């Protein structure tokens, strides 16, 4: 199993940028696909972006594509989420999650991920 710790959240003005990090430990991180999810108060957890084990394949939720970029550095056991042009509606707790099941496509269902971090708060002020 892999343990995940998110960092990099905070308070930013609309139009600003943040880079979130997901640091992994434990199992062989390079065998895991990773997804970023977010959950705003009163809303369901939603898929933000995902990346396969090697970093060769990524996918994004429609509303994030072009503003968010997911990447990974397996040598440092870290996945990043670069966020630009942030909007107040991006305010949420952001979670990284991992799974090591074989999948042709990036998995978007939260229930498919077996390992989760504790989350990091992102607040975008207007």
N, C-alpha and C positions, 0 to 999 in steps of 0.2 A: 504494500500500500504506500501511497505517496501522501505526504502532508503538505498543505498549501497555506501560505501566508500572504495576504494582499497588503499593499502599502501604496502611498501616493495620493490618496484622496485628500479632499480639503474644500475650502470655500474659494470660489472663483467668480468673477463677474461674467455676465453673458458676453459671448464672443471670445472668451479666454480659452486657455488650453491647460490640460493636465496629462501627466503620464502615469498610469497605474502599473504597478509591478506585481507579479505573482511568483513568489519564491517557493520552490519545491524542495523537499528533503525526503529521505527514505528510499523508496524503490527507484528503479531505473527510470528517470524522468523522461528520457528520450523515447520510451515506448508508449507514452501517454499522449493522447490528443487532449487539447485544453480548450475550454470555452469560457468566455466572460458572459455573465448574466447580471441583471440588475433588478432591483425591486423597490418600487416607490411605496410610500404608505398607502394602504388600502388597495393596492394593485397586486396582480399576480407577478411572480418572477418571470422575466422575459429574457430571451436570448439576445445578446448584443453582437458577439463575434466569436468565431472559432478558428482553430488552427490544427492541422494534423501533426503527427509525431515529428516529422522532419522539418516542418515549416513550409513545405512546397505547395500546400493547399490551404486557402483561407475562405471564409464566408462571413457575411455580415447580414444583420437585419436591415431591411430596406431603409429605415429611417436613419440609420447610422452610416450607411455606405457613403464614402466620400469625406466623412468627417472623422471617422475612427479608423485606426490601423492597428491590427494585431500582429505581433511578431514574437519570435522566441529565440533564445540563446541557450541551446542545450548544454553547452560547456559551462554555463553559469546556472543551469537549472532554473531558468527564469523565463516567464512569458510577460510581454508588455502589452499595454493597451494605450496607444497615443490617441488623445481626444482633442480635437480642435473645434473652433466655432461653437463652443458649448452654449446650450440654451437652458432656460429655467426648467424646461420639461425633462432635461437630462438628470435632474436631481433625483438621487436614489442611493441605496446601498449597492455597491458593485461587488460581485462575487466572482472568483475564478473557481473552476471545477475541472476535473480530469477524469478520463476513462481510458482503459486500454483494450477495449473490444475492437475487433477488426471491423472497419466500416469504410465503404467506398467514398461516402460523402461526409461532410461535416455534420455532426449530430447537433440538432437544435433543441431537442427535448431535455429539459432539466432532469427528468427521471432516468435518463440514460447515463448520467454522470454519477460516478461512485464516490468521488472524493471532492470535498468542498472546503474552501477557506472560510474564515469567519466574517469576511466582508470589510469593505472600506467605504466610508460615507463620502459622497460627492454632492456638494451643494452649489448650485449655480444661481447667483442673484441677478435680478433684472435691473 
